[in-house]
Amino acid sequence: MGHYAQVWDHKAATEIIKDWNGIDQVVLRNPHGASAKISLHGGQVVSWRNDQGEELLFTSNKAIFKPPKSMRGGIQICYPQFGDCGSLDQHGFARNKMWVIDENPPPLNSNETLGKSFVDLLLKPSEEDLKHWPHSFEFRLRVSLAVDGDLTLISRIRNINGKPFSFSFAYHTYLSVSDISEVRIEGLETLDYLDNLSKKSF
C-alpha cells in the first residue's frame, strides 16, 4: 500500500486496513491474540483488545468516524491544548487531523521495539493550522503492542522554527468498565485537581 511499519519480531504482526470511510487504520497484533487498532484520523487508538479478545477501550455508539470531527472514544491525542483554556477548539486540533505513517521515525532502541509490533505516525501543521496557531512543529507518535499485551504510546514534539511556544497535551483515554459505580481513582488525595463532574471545582 506504499506504507511501511517496522517489525522486529517475526511473531509480531502489523497490518494496514481501511475503515468504512476509506481511512487507513494500522492493526497491531501480538502472538497471543492481543491487538490494537490505530486510525490515521487523529492518530487515535480506536481499539485495544487483550489476549481473550475483550475490548479494553470504550467508543461511543454516537461516535463520528469521519474528519473533521474527532472520534468520541479510544485514546484521543489532545494537542496543542487540553481542555478549553486557550484560543483553540477544546482539546486542540491534533485529534481532528489526518496523520501519516512516519517514513523517518526517531532512532530505535531495543526497549521500544524488542518483541513488539508498532507503528510510527507523524503530524505536521497545515497552512490553515498555522493561521490559528502560528507555531511550526512535528508531532511524532509511536504506538506499540508488547508480547504481554501492554499498549505503549510515546510522543515526541519538535519545534521546527526555533521560536519558543507553550502547549498542553494529553492522552484522553476512554476505558471500558463494567460498573462505573465501582471505579476508584487513587493517588490524588494530597493534590489539587479540577473535577469536571463538580463544575470544575477543587
C-alpha positions as CSV (number, residue, x, y, z in Angstrom):
1,M,0.0,0.0,0.0
2,G,3.0,2.3,-0.2
3,H,3.3,2.5,3.6
4,Y,5.6,0.5,5.9
5,A,5.8,-0.3,9.5
6,Q,8.9,-1.7,11.2
7,V,8.6,-5.1,12.9
8,W,11.4,-6.6,14.8
9,D,9.8,-9.8,16.0
10,H,8.6,-12.3,13.3
11,K,5.8,-13.3,15.7
12,A,4.5,-9.7,15.9
13,A,2.2,-8.5,13.1
14,T,1.4,-5.1,11.7
15,E,-1.2,-4.6,9.0
16,I,-2.9,-1.7,7.3
17,I,-6.6,-1.8,6.7
18,K,-9.3,0.7,5.8
19,D,-12.4,1.6,7.9
20,W,-15.8,2.1,6.4
21,N,-15.0,5.7,5.4
22,G,-11.9,4.5,3.5
23,I,-9.5,5.9,6.1
24,D,-6.3,3.9,6.8
25,Q,-6.0,2.1,10.1
26,V,-3.0,0.2,11.4
27,V,-3.7,-3.0,13.2
28,L,-1.0,-4.3,15.7
29,R,-1.1,-7.9,16.9
30,N,0.9,-9.9,19.3
31,P,1.5,-13.7,19.2
32,H,-1.0,-14.4,22.0
33,G,-4.0,-12.7,20.3
34,A,-3.9,-9.2,21.8
35,S,-4.5,-6.4,19.3
36,A,-4.6,-2.6,18.9
37,K,-6.1,-0.6,16.0
38,I,-4.9,2.9,15.3
39,S,-6.7,5.3,12.9
40,L,-4.8,7.8,10.9
41,H,-7.8,10.1,11.6
42,G,-6.5,11.8,14.7
43,G,-3.6,9.3,15.3
44,Q,-6.2,7.7,17.6
45,V,-6.1,4.3,19.1
46,V,-9.7,3.1,18.5
47,S,-9.4,-0.4,19.8
48,W,-7.2,-2.3,22.3
49,R,-8.1,-6.0,22.9
50,N,-6.5,-8.3,25.4
51,D,-5.4,-11.9,24.7
52,Q,-9.0,-13.1,25.3
53,G,-10.3,-10.6,22.7
54,E,-12.0,-8.4,25.3
55,E,-12.2,-4.7,24.3
56,L,-10.4,-2.5,26.9
57,L,-11.4,0.9,25.4
58,F,-14.8,2.5,25.1
59,T,-16.1,4.1,22.0
60,S,-19.5,5.8,22.0
61,N,-22.2,4.5,19.7
62,K,-22.7,8.1,18.7
63,A,-19.0,8.5,17.6
64,I,-18.4,10.0,14.2
65,F,-15.5,8.4,12.4
66,K,-15.1,11.0,9.7
67,P,-12.9,14.1,9.6
68,P,-13.1,16.9,10.5
69,K,-14.9,15.6,13.6
70,S,-13.0,13.9,16.3
71,M,-14.0,10.4,17.4
72,R,-15.5,10.1,20.8
73,G,-13.8,7.1,22.3
74,G,-10.5,5.2,22.3
75,I,-7.4,7.3,23.1
76,Q,-7.6,10.8,21.7
77,I,-4.4,12.8,21.2
78,C,-5.1,16.3,22.6
79,Y,-2.6,18.9,21.3
80,P,-1.7,21.7,21.5
81,Q,-4.1,22.3,24.3
82,F,-6.1,20.1,26.7
83,G,-9.4,21.4,27.9
84,D,-10.9,24.7,26.7
85,C,-8.3,27.0,28.3
86,G,-6.9,28.6,25.2
87,S,-8.0,30.1,21.9
88,L,-8.3,26.8,20.0
89,D,-11.1,24.3,20.0
90,Q,-11.4,22.2,23.1
91,H,-8.6,19.7,23.3
92,G,-6.8,21.3,20.3
93,F,-6.7,20.2,16.7
94,A,-4.5,17.1,16.5
95,R,-7.4,14.7,17.2
96,N,-9.2,16.1,14.2
97,K,-6.4,15.9,11.6
98,M,-5.2,13.2,9.3
99,W,-1.8,11.8,10.4
100,V,0.6,9.9,8.1
101,I,2.8,6.9,8.7
102,D,6.3,8.3,9.6
103,E,8.8,7.5,7.0
104,N,11.7,8.8,9.1
105,P,11.0,7.8,12.7
106,P,13.4,8.6,15.6
107,P,16.2,6.2,16.2
108,L,15.0,2.9,17.5
109,N,16.3,1.1,20.6
110,S,15.6,-2.4,21.8
111,N,13.5,-1.3,24.8
112,E,11.0,0.4,22.4
113,T,10.9,-2.4,19.8
114,L,12.0,-5.8,21.1
115,G,9.2,-8.3,20.8
116,K,6.7,-5.6,19.9
117,S,4.6,-4.7,16.9
118,F,4.5,-0.9,16.5
119,V,3.8,2.0,14.1
120,D,5.2,5.5,13.9
121,L,2.9,8.3,13.0
122,L,3.6,11.9,12.1
123,L,1.5,15.1,12.2
124,K,2.7,18.5,10.8
125,P,0.6,21.7,10.8
126,S,-1.3,22.7,7.7
127,E,-1.3,26.3,6.5
128,E,-4.8,26.6,8.0
129,D,-3.5,25.3,11.4
130,L,-0.7,27.9,11.3
131,K,-3.3,30.7,10.8
132,H,-4.9,29.7,14.1
133,W,-1.8,28.6,16.0
134,P,1.3,30.1,14.4
135,H,3.9,27.6,15.6
136,S,5.7,25.1,13.3
137,F,6.1,21.7,14.8
138,E,6.5,18.0,14.1
139,F,4.5,15.6,16.3
140,R,5.7,12.0,16.2
141,L,3.7,9.3,17.9
142,R,4.9,5.7,18.4
143,V,2.2,3.2,19.3
144,S,3.5,-0.3,20.3
145,L,1.9,-3.5,21.5
146,A,4.1,-5.8,23.6
147,V,4.1,-9.6,23.8
148,D,2.3,-9.4,27.2
149,G,-0.5,-7.2,25.6
150,D,0.7,-3.9,27.1
151,L,0.0,-0.9,25.0
152,T,2.5,2.0,25.0
153,L,2.2,5.4,23.4
154,I,5.3,7.6,23.1
155,S,5.0,11.2,21.8
156,R,7.8,13.5,20.6
157,I,7.1,17.1,19.7
158,R,9.8,19.0,17.8
159,N,9.9,22.8,17.5
160,I,10.7,23.5,13.8
161,N,11.3,27.2,13.6
162,G,13.0,27.6,17.0
163,K,10.6,30.3,18.3
164,P,9.5,29.2,21.8
165,F,5.9,28.2,22.3
166,S,3.8,26.7,25.1
167,F,1.4,23.9,24.7
168,S,-0.5,21.4,26.8
169,F,-1.1,17.8,25.9
170,A,-3.0,14.7,27.0
171,Y,-3.9,11.1,26.0
172,H,-7.6,11.4,26.5
173,T,-8.4,7.8,27.2
174,Y,-11.9,6.2,27.3
175,L,-11.7,3.0,29.2
176,S,-14.4,0.3,29.0
177,V,-15.7,-0.5,32.5
178,S,-18.4,-2.9,33.5
179,D,-19.7,-0.9,36.5
180,I,-18.9,2.8,36.8
181,S,-20.0,2.9,40.5
182,E,-17.1,0.5,41.3
183,V,-14.4,2.8,39.7
184,R,-12.0,4.4,42.0
185,I,-9.2,7.0,41.3
186,E,-6.4,6.8,43.8
187,G,-3.3,8.9,44.5
188,L,-4.9,12.4,44.2
189,E,-5.6,12.8,48.0
190,T,-2.7,15.3,48.5
191,L,-3.1,17.1,45.2
192,D,-5.2,19.9,43.9
193,Y,-7.2,19.0,40.8
194,L,-10.3,20.2,38.9
195,D,-13.3,17.9,38.9
196,N,-15.4,18.2,35.8
197,L,-18.3,16.4,37.5
198,S,-18.4,19.1,40.1
199,K,-18.3,22.1,37.8
200,K,-14.5,22.2,37.7
201,S,-14.3,22.9,41.5
202,F,-11.4,21.8,43.6
